[in-house]
Each structure stands twice: as structure tokens, then as C-alpha cells.
Amino acid sequence: MDVELFTWLREATGALDVTRDETIQSLWSGYGEITRVSLGSSTAVLKWVKPPRAAGDRSASDAVSHARKCRSYDVELAFYREVAPRCDEACRTAQLLAGRKREGEWLMLLTDLDAAGFAARRSSPRGHELLACLDWLAAFHARFMSTAGTPTDGARPLGLWSIGTYWHLDTRRDELANIHDPKLRGLADDLDRRLRAARFQTLVHGDAKPDNFCFTSDGRRAAAVDFQYVGGGVGVSDVAYLLHGGGRAAQANALDHYFARLRNALPADFERDALEEEWRGLYPVASRDFERFLAGWRR
């Protein structure tokens, strides 16, 4: 870290003793790093986004990808500023201690979830660990549920993706053109239309893979990270991604658990039967929509 960054950390937190502890991971495509820092007697996590400098021969597809990634960090900073403070223990996230965007770089200093008791990671959660992920999603979706454009938890935050998920069709037209199967390629717009037309909408995490959950040591509670693709949508889009690749029976059991938790988290006067009927019907649509992305992305 350079002197300017240390100065910013001290001024933003009031900590006199700031040191770098460890690099947790590099960001996708060389866009920066996540680092744990010590702030005197406590620790925090710094997400420092430093996109590679633009090359003069960047292709059109690379330019689209770069713009999408940069937009995603604007969204993530907006999420931590506007949405994370509204998340309770049932949908635990890190909280923003300080944030800044300047000269094409993003800095997000976040509370340390490891220090808060969520130090375990699972690349393939099973049993109660998978249920903990579903519990988090149900609580998050219930928190920001809306019906016919009327959110149950205040005004919809600005600055997020209007349609969440990193595979959303409007942001993945290049991959669509790569799909070999003409039937699947032809379904893409209809799948997107059906998800957009849902009466019940919420905020979706947008990248709800196991690697983006942190667990307590017993695996019974989860917190979530990486909110670059949070935005509007149907909750089963997150669930379909989390459960992708699982057997049919396992997915059915997981869906039952998710909807039981979702119903319990919603207000007593909410139209829970109508919501569940609509979203159960959209689960295979959301699954197919994700498969559409994979079919183009893997080629």
C-alpha cells in the first residue's frame, strides 16, 4: 500500500496504527485485491479495486466486459452505503467503514466478518451449511420484497442494477451470440421477459455462489459478501444459481426449505401463497436462464 492509502485509512477510521496483515485474494481478471488490515486493536477488510489500464488495442468485447466490471463496483459501493445498513442478523453482511471512488479506483473498507464469527468457508456446502445459505437468501429477499412496484421496506435504493445477476441477458449479448443450440438461443428473450414480468420482485444478491458465503464454525449461520451484481429480480434466480448442478430431489428439498423460511420472514398480511406459486413456477425459468448464460460463456 502506498502512503496516500495509509493516510486515507487513518483519516477515515481515526486509527493511529494502520498495518497491512495479509492479502486475502486477488480480484477477478487482475482488477485489484482484498486485504486484511489492522486498525490498532481491531481488524477490517479492504477491497481495493484497481482496474488494469486500458490498452489501445482492447477489443469491442473486452471493452464491454471492462465497462460492466466498472459498473459493478459502482453498484457494490452503493450497496454498502445504502442497503447493507438495512440488513439485519438474518441476512448478515459486512458494514462499510469508509468508501471512496477516485481516478478510476474504488476503495471499500469493511468490517471483518472473520472477526465477527464468520470465519469458515465452504466451496461445496452440504447439509446445514447449504440450509444456512438458503436461510440468508430467504431473509434478504423478504427484507426487500415488493409487489407491483411497491417495496415493503421503504424506497428501492438507487445506484444498483435495475435487473440484478451477473448473467442478465442485456449485459451478456456477446455470450448469447456464442450459443450453438438455436433453440436455447431463441428462448433467451422469452426467459428474460418472463422473469421481468413477475409480479413479486425483490433485491437479488446476483452472485450467490458458495464462495460468496461465510459461515460460523458450526456451519449453521451464514453471512454474504461480493455485492457487485445486486439489483432487482425474483429470488429464485439466486436460488437457481446456488443449487445449480444438484440432483432433482435435492433441489426440491432445498426449495421447500427456502420457501418455508421466506414465508416466515414476510409480514403476516403479505400474499405469501401467491408469491410462492409465482416463484415456484419461475424456478425452472430462472434455471434455464442461467443455463443460457453458461452455454454461451463456456464456448
C-alpha positions as CSV (number, residue, x, y, z in Angstrom):
1,M,0.0,0.0,0.0
2,D,1.2,3.5,-0.7
3,V,1.5,6.4,1.7
4,E,-1.7,8.1,0.4
5,L,-3.7,5.0,1.1
6,F,-2.4,4.6,4.6
7,T,-3.2,8.3,5.2
8,W,-6.7,7.8,3.9
9,L,-7.2,4.8,6.2
10,R,-6.0,6.7,9.2
11,E,-8.2,9.7,8.4
12,A,-11.3,7.6,7.6
13,T,-11.1,5.5,10.8
14,G,-9.2,7.6,13.3
15,A,-6.8,4.7,13.8
16,L,-3.2,5.9,14.5
17,D,-1.7,2.4,13.9
18,V,-2.6,1.0,10.5
19,T,-0.8,-2.0,9.2
20,R,-1.4,-4.5,6.4
21,D,-1.9,-8.0,7.7
22,E,-2.4,-10.3,4.6
23,T,-3.8,-10.5,1.1
24,I,-7.0,-12.5,1.2
25,Q,-7.4,-12.8,-2.5
26,S,-6.9,-11.1,-5.9
27,L,-9.9,-9.8,-7.7
28,W,-11.2,-11.4,-11.0
29,S,-9.1,-10.5,-14.1
30,G,-6.5,-8.6,-12.2
31,Y,-8.8,-5.8,-11.1
32,G,-7.3,-5.4,-7.6
33,E,-7.2,-7.2,-4.3
34,I,-8.9,-7.8,-1.0
35,T,-6.6,-7.3,2.0
36,R,-7.0,-7.6,5.8
37,V,-5.7,-4.6,7.7
38,S,-5.1,-3.9,11.4
39,L,-6.5,-0.7,12.8
40,G,-4.9,-0.7,16.2
41,S,-6.9,-3.2,18.3
42,S,-9.3,-4.3,15.6
43,T,-9.2,-5.6,12.0
44,A,-11.0,-4.6,8.8
45,V,-11.1,-5.8,5.2
46,L,-10.1,-3.5,2.4
47,K,-11.4,-4.1,-1.1
48,W,-9.1,-2.1,-3.4
49,V,-10.3,-2.1,-7.0
50,K,-7.5,-1.1,-9.4
51,P,-8.6,-2.0,-13.0
52,P,-5.8,-2.7,-15.5
53,R,-5.0,0.4,-17.5
54,A,-6.8,0.5,-20.9
55,A,-4.9,-0.8,-23.8
56,G,-5.2,0.8,-27.2
57,D,-6.0,-2.5,-28.9
58,R,-8.7,-3.5,-26.5
59,S,-11.4,-5.5,-28.5
60,A,-15.0,-4.5,-28.5
61,S,-16.0,-7.4,-26.3
62,D,-13.2,-6.6,-23.8
63,A,-14.4,-3.0,-23.7
64,V,-18.0,-4.2,-22.9
65,S,-16.6,-6.5,-20.2
66,H,-14.5,-3.8,-18.7
67,A,-17.4,-1.3,-18.6
68,R,-19.6,-4.0,-17.0
69,K,-17.0,-4.7,-14.3
70,C,-16.5,-1.0,-13.6
71,R,-20.3,-0.5,-13.3
72,S,-20.4,-3.5,-10.9
73,Y,-18.0,-1.7,-8.5
74,D,-20.2,1.4,-8.5
75,V,-23.1,-0.9,-7.6
76,E,-21.2,-2.6,-4.8
77,L,-20.2,0.7,-3.3
78,A,-23.8,1.9,-3.5
79,F,-25.0,-1.3,-1.9
80,Y,-22.7,-1.0,1.1
81,R,-23.6,2.7,1.5
82,E,-27.4,2.4,1.1
83,V,-28.5,-1.2,1.6
84,A,-26.1,-3.0,3.9
85,P,-27.2,-0.9,6.9
86,R,-30.8,-2.2,6.4
87,C,-29.7,-5.8,6.6
88,D,-30.2,-7.5,10.0
89,E,-28.6,-10.5,11.6
90,A,-30.8,-12.9,9.5
91,C,-29.1,-11.6,6.3
92,R,-25.8,-10.5,7.7
93,T,-23.3,-8.6,5.6
94,A,-20.2,-6.6,6.3
95,Q,-20.7,-2.9,7.0
96,L,-18.9,-0.1,5.3
97,L,-16.4,1.7,7.5
98,A,-15.3,4.0,4.7
99,G,-15.6,4.1,0.9
100,R,-14.2,6.2,-1.9
101,K,-14.1,6.3,-5.7
102,R,-11.4,8.3,-7.3
103,E,-9.5,8.3,-10.6
104,G,-10.9,5.0,-11.7
105,E,-10.2,3.2,-8.5
106,W,-12.6,2.0,-5.7
107,L,-11.8,1.6,-2.0
108,M,-14.2,-0.1,0.3
109,L,-13.1,-0.6,3.9
110,L,-15.4,-3.2,5.5
111,T,-16.0,-4.7,8.9
112,D,-14.2,-8.1,9.2
113,L,-16.7,-10.9,9.1
114,D,-14.0,-13.4,10.2
115,A,-13.6,-11.4,13.4
116,A,-17.4,-11.3,13.8
117,G,-17.6,-15.1,13.9
118,F,-18.0,-16.0,10.2
119,A,-14.5,-17.3,9.5
120,A,-15.4,-20.7,7.9
121,R,-15.6,-21.1,4.1
122,R,-17.1,-24.0,2.1
123,S,-16.7,-24.4,-1.6
124,S,-19.4,-27.1,-1.7
125,P,-21.8,-26.6,1.3
126,R,-23.8,-29.6,2.3
127,G,-26.5,-30.2,4.9
128,H,-27.0,-27.4,7.4
129,E,-24.4,-25.3,5.6
130,L,-26.5,-25.2,2.4
131,L,-29.6,-24.5,4.5
132,A,-27.7,-21.6,6.1
133,C,-27.2,-20.1,2.6
134,L,-30.9,-20.6,1.8
135,D,-31.8,-19.0,5.1
136,W,-29.7,-16.0,4.2
137,L,-31.3,-15.7,0.8
138,A,-34.8,-16.0,2.2
139,A,-34.2,-13.3,4.8
140,F,-32.6,-11.0,2.2
141,H,-35.3,-11.5,-0.3
142,A,-38.1,-11.0,2.3
143,R,-36.4,-7.8,3.6
144,F,-36.6,-6.1,0.2
145,M,-39.7,-7.7,-1.3
146,S,-42.1,-5.6,-3.4
147,T,-45.4,-6.1,-5.0
148,A,-46.4,-4.3,-8.2
149,G,-43.6,-1.9,-7.7
150,T,-44.3,-1.1,-4.0
151,P,-41.4,-2.2,-1.7
152,T,-42.3,-3.5,1.8
153,D,-39.1,-1.9,3.2
154,G,-39.1,1.7,2.0
155,A,-38.0,3.1,-1.3
156,R,-35.9,0.9,-3.6
157,P,-32.3,2.0,-3.3
158,L,-30.7,3.9,-6.1
159,G,-27.4,3.0,-7.8
160,L,-28.0,-0.7,-8.1
161,W,-28.6,-2.7,-11.2
162,S,-32.2,-2.3,-12.4
163,I,-32.0,-6.1,-13.1
164,G,-29.6,-8.0,-10.9
165,T,-27.5,-11.1,-11.5
166,Y,-24.2,-11.1,-13.4
167,W,-25.7,-13.2,-16.2
168,H,-28.6,-10.9,-17.0
169,L,-29.3,-11.0,-20.7
170,D,-29.0,-7.3,-21.5
171,T,-25.4,-7.4,-20.2
172,R,-24.5,-10.7,-22.0
173,R,-25.4,-10.3,-25.6
174,D,-21.9,-11.3,-26.7
175,E,-22.3,-14.7,-25.0
176,L,-25.8,-15.1,-26.5
177,A,-24.3,-15.0,-29.9
178,N,-22.0,-17.8,-29.0
179,I,-24.7,-20.3,-28.1
180,H,-24.5,-23.2,-30.5
181,D,-28.1,-24.6,-29.8
182,P,-30.5,-22.4,-31.8
183,K,-33.5,-23.5,-29.7
184,L,-31.8,-22.3,-26.5
185,R,-30.6,-19.1,-28.2
186,G,-34.1,-18.5,-29.4
187,L,-35.6,-18.9,-25.9
188,A,-33.3,-16.2,-24.3
189,D,-35.6,-13.2,-24.7
190,D,-38.7,-15.1,-23.6
191,L,-37.0,-16.3,-20.5
192,D,-35.9,-12.8,-19.7
193,R,-39.3,-11.4,-20.4
194,R,-41.0,-13.9,-18.0
195,L,-38.6,-13.1,-15.2
196,R,-39.0,-9.3,-15.7
197,A,-42.8,-9.7,-15.8
198,A,-43.1,-11.3,-12.4
199,R,-45.5,-9.6,-10.0
200,F,-43.3,-10.2,-7.0
201,Q,-39.9,-8.6,-7.2
202,T,-37.1,-8.1,-4.7
203,L,-33.4,-7.4,-4.5
204,V,-31.3,-10.4,-5.5
205,H,-27.7,-10.9,-4.5
206,G,-26.8,-11.6,-8.1
207,D,-23.8,-13.9,-7.5
208,A,-25.0,-16.3,-4.8
209,K,-22.4,-19.0,-5.2
210,P,-21.0,-20.9,-2.2
211,D,-17.7,-18.9,-2.3
212,N,-19.6,-15.7,-1.5
213,F,-20.9,-17.0,1.8
214,C,-19.0,-17.0,5.1
215,F,-20.1,-19.4,7.9
216,T,-19.9,-19.7,11.6
217,S,-17.7,-22.6,12.8
218,D,-20.7,-24.9,13.2
219,G,-21.9,-24.0,9.7
220,R,-25.4,-23.1,10.9
221,R,-25.3,-19.4,10.1
222,A,-24.0,-17.6,7.0
223,A,-23.1,-14.1,6.0
224,A,-22.7,-12.9,2.4
225,V,-20.1,-10.9,0.5
226,D,-19.5,-9.7,-3.0
227,F,-22.4,-7.5,-4.0
228,Q,-21.3,-6.3,-7.4
229,Y,-24.4,-7.6,-9.2
230,V,-27.1,-6.9,-6.7
231,G,-30.3,-5.5,-8.2
232,G,-34.0,-6.1,-8.9
233,G,-35.3,-9.6,-9.7
234,V,-37.0,-12.7,-8.5
235,G,-35.5,-14.5,-5.5
236,V,-35.4,-17.9,-7.3
237,S,-32.7,-16.6,-9.6
238,D,-30.4,-16.6,-6.7
239,V,-31.6,-20.0,-5.5
240,A,-31.3,-21.5,-9.0
241,Y,-27.6,-20.4,-9.2
242,L,-26.9,-21.7,-5.7
243,L,-28.4,-25.1,-6.4
244,H,-27.2,-25.4,-10.0
245,G,-25.8,-28.9,-10.6
246,G,-27.6,-30.5,-7.8
247,G,-29.9,-33.5,-8.2
248,R,-33.6,-33.0,-8.7
249,A,-34.7,-34.4,-5.3
250,A,-32.1,-32.3,-3.5
251,Q,-33.2,-29.2,-5.3
252,A,-36.8,-29.9,-4.5
253,N,-36.0,-30.3,-0.8
254,A,-33.9,-27.2,-0.8
255,L,-36.7,-25.2,-2.5
256,D,-39.2,-26.4,0.2
257,H,-36.8,-25.2,2.9
258,Y,-36.3,-21.8,1.1
259,F,-40.0,-21.1,0.7
260,A,-40.7,-22.1,4.3
261,R,-38.1,-19.6,5.5
262,L,-39.3,-17.0,3.1
263,R,-42.9,-17.2,4.2
264,N,-41.8,-17.0,7.9
265,A,-39.7,-13.9,7.2
266,L,-42.6,-12.0,5.4
267,P,-45.2,-9.9,7.2
268,A,-48.3,-11.8,8.2
269,D,-50.5,-9.9,5.8
270,F,-48.3,-10.5,2.8
271,E,-49.7,-12.6,-0.1
272,R,-47.4,-15.5,0.7
273,D,-49.4,-18.1,-1.2
274,A,-49.5,-16.0,-4.4
275,L,-45.7,-15.3,-4.1
276,E,-44.8,-18.9,-3.6
277,E,-47.0,-20.1,-6.5
278,E,-45.4,-17.5,-8.8
279,W,-41.8,-18.1,-7.8
280,R,-42.1,-21.9,-7.8
281,G,-43.3,-21.6,-11.4
282,L,-40.4,-19.3,-12.2
283,Y,-37.7,-21.5,-10.7
284,P,-37.3,-23.7,-13.9
285,V,-37.3,-20.4,-15.9
286,A,-34.5,-19.0,-13.8
287,S,-32.6,-22.2,-14.0
288,R,-32.9,-22.3,-17.8
289,D,-31.9,-18.6,-17.9
290,F,-28.7,-19.4,-16.1
291,E,-28.0,-22.4,-18.4
292,R,-28.4,-20.0,-21.3
293,F,-25.6,-17.9,-20.0
294,L,-23.4,-20.9,-19.4
295,A,-24.0,-22.2,-22.9
296,G,-22.5,-19.0,-24.4
297,W,-19.9,-18.3,-21.8
298,R,-18.2,-21.7,-22.0
299,R,-17.7,-21.6,-25.7
